[in-house]
């Protein structure tokens, strides 16, 4: 299993996640966007690339992790 290491903004802590975890979250995000676009076509939300989503995913985990401290 391959892990992706990501340092937090504080540069002292590190979050680890697998590529599979990222892709599962990405699939869920894309599904949510598709459903939103289906029910409200005036929004037409664009689907991010996996690499764009990676930044979102890491930012969300940074926010969640930062709240624990």
Backbone bond lengths (Angstrom), bond angles and torsions (degrees), N, CA, C in turn:
res aa  C-N    CA-C-N  psi(-1)  N-CA   C-N-CA  omega(-1)  CA-C   N-CA-C  phi
1 X - - - 1.441 - - 1.528 108.13 -
2 X 1.304 116.41 133.14 1.455 120.89 -178.13 1.519 109.49 -102.57
3 X 1.331 116.25 131.02 1.451 121.90 178.68 1.515 109.58 -105.07
4 X 1.317 115.17 149.94 1.453 122.09 174.19 1.512 106.23 -108.02
5 X 1.313 117.34 124.98 1.460 121.33 179.12 1.511 108.74 -94.95
6 X 1.316 115.78 136.94 1.441 120.29 178.16 1.518 107.98 -138.67
7 X 1.306 117.35 125.93 1.458 119.68 178.34 1.516 109.00 -84.34
8 X 1.313 115.47 148.27 1.461 119.95 178.39 1.518 109.08 -81.77
9 X 1.299 115.39 174.03 1.465 119.79 -178.71 1.519 111.54 -61.35
10 X 1.312 117.24 -28.21 1.459 120.09 179.90 1.521 111.62 -74.67
11 X 1.329 117.35 -11.48 1.466 124.86 179.17 1.526 113.31 60.64
12 X 1.316 118.57 9.32 1.456 119.78 178.31 1.520 111.71 -107.37
13 X 1.303 116.36 -20.43 1.454 121.96 -179.14 1.521 109.47 -113.00
14 X 1.320 115.43 159.80 1.455 119.93 179.95 1.520 109.37 -135.91
15 X 1.317 115.18 136.78 1.459 120.88 173.92 1.515 108.17 -103.56
16 X 1.308 116.17 139.24 1.462 120.84 177.07 1.517 108.88 -117.56
17 X 1.316 115.54 137.61 1.451 120.70 173.84 1.513 107.92 -148.20
18 X 1.313 115.23 155.33 1.463 119.07 178.27 1.523 109.23 -91.02
19 X 1.303 114.95 160.02 1.460 120.50 176.62 1.538 109.34 -63.29
20 X 1.320 116.37 -33.12 1.469 120.25 178.27 1.526 110.58 -64.53
21 X 1.336 118.04 -42.00 1.452 120.95 177.20 1.527 110.76 -60.19
22 X 1.318 115.77 -42.44 1.460 120.69 178.23 1.525 110.52 -61.66
23 X 1.329 117.09 -46.52 1.462 120.91 -176.89 1.525 112.58 -67.86
24 X 1.324 117.31 -34.05 1.467 120.66 176.01 1.528 109.43 -65.81
25 X 1.330 116.58 -44.82 1.466 120.29 177.99 1.528 110.65 -64.16
26 X 1.329 116.72 -38.48 1.463 121.69 178.69 1.530 110.47 -62.87
27 X 1.317 116.86 -46.01 1.464 120.91 179.27 1.528 110.91 -59.61
28 X 1.303 116.80 -41.57 1.457 121.49 178.39 1.530 110.66 -64.32
29 X 1.322 116.11 -42.36 1.464 121.33 179.20 1.531 111.17 -63.60
30 X 1.317 116.34 -44.53 1.462 120.89 178.90 1.530 110.19 -62.96
31 X 1.319 117.10 -41.29 1.465 121.63 177.95 1.531 110.37 -60.81
32 X 1.341 116.54 -44.79 1.461 120.62 178.59 1.530 111.08 -61.18
33 X 1.315 116.94 -41.83 1.463 120.99 178.61 1.527 110.29 -64.17
34 X 1.319 117.01 -43.82 1.469 121.02 -180.00 1.526 110.77 -60.79
35 X 1.325 116.66 -44.00 1.460 120.71 179.17 1.526 111.15 -65.76
36 X 1.309 117.30 -41.06 1.468 121.23 178.04 1.519 110.19 -62.39
37 X 1.326 116.66 -45.30 1.464 121.07 178.69 1.529 111.62 -63.97
38 X 1.332 116.32 -35.54 1.458 120.60 179.91 1.531 111.32 -66.69
39 X 1.346 115.44 -43.80 1.459 119.68 -176.43 1.525 113.51 -83.63
40 X 1.321 116.67 -19.33 1.455 120.71 179.43 1.526 109.09 -141.27
41 X 1.330 117.40 77.02 1.470 121.23 -174.37 1.529 114.39 -64.47
42 X 1.309 117.83 -14.95 1.468 118.95 178.54 1.525 111.64 -71.41
43 X 1.324 117.59 -22.23 1.470 120.30 178.59 1.528 111.55 -74.19
44 X 1.308 116.84 -49.13 1.463 123.16 -178.54 1.537 112.61 47.65
45 X 1.303 115.80 63.65 1.469 122.21 179.83 1.518 109.18 -72.50
46 X 1.317 116.25 132.61 1.468 120.72 178.82 1.520 110.35 -79.77
47 X 1.309 115.75 144.29 1.462 121.71 177.47 1.526 107.99 -85.72
48 X 1.342 117.19 126.50 1.461 118.90 178.25 1.529 110.95 -73.35
49 X 1.314 115.78 158.95 1.462 119.81 172.11 1.528 107.73 -71.70
50 X 1.308 116.87 167.86 1.470 120.13 177.77 1.529 110.01 -60.17
51 X 1.318 117.15 -40.62 1.466 119.93 -179.40 1.522 111.95 -68.23
52 X 1.324 117.72 -35.72 1.468 120.52 174.50 1.527 110.00 -66.68
53 X 1.334 115.55 -40.53 1.455 120.04 179.38 1.531 110.92 -66.48
54 X 1.320 117.32 -33.90 1.472 121.09 178.56 1.533 110.30 -54.43
55 X 1.325 117.01 -42.05 1.468 121.06 179.00 1.528 111.01 -64.58
56 X 1.329 116.04 -40.77 1.468 120.95 177.47 1.528 109.64 -63.49
57 X 1.323 116.22 -47.99 1.467 123.02 -178.34 1.532 110.71 -58.36
58 X 1.321 116.12 -47.12 1.463 120.09 -179.13 1.522 110.84 -67.17
59 X 1.312 117.82 -38.19 1.456 121.15 179.27 1.523 111.27 -64.72
60 X 1.329 116.74 -41.99 1.469 120.38 178.52 1.526 110.02 -62.32
61 X 1.320 117.03 -44.15 1.464 119.39 179.57 1.522 111.67 -68.03
62 X 1.324 117.96 -34.09 1.465 120.31 173.98 1.513 110.72 -61.65
63 X 1.331 116.76 -43.11 1.465 120.44 178.95 1.517 110.58 -64.90
64 X 1.314 118.00 -45.20 1.471 121.06 179.60 1.520 110.91 -64.24
65 X 1.307 117.50 -43.52 1.451 121.57 -178.73 1.526 110.72 -67.35
66 X 1.317 116.27 -38.66 1.456 120.58 179.67 1.510 112.66 -65.24
67 X 1.335 117.64 -29.56 1.458 121.65 179.58 1.520 111.70 -70.26
68 X 1.317 118.43 -24.27 1.463 122.62 -177.92 1.512 110.79 -72.36
69 X 1.317 116.57 -34.87 1.467 119.88 -175.56 1.497 113.42 -69.39
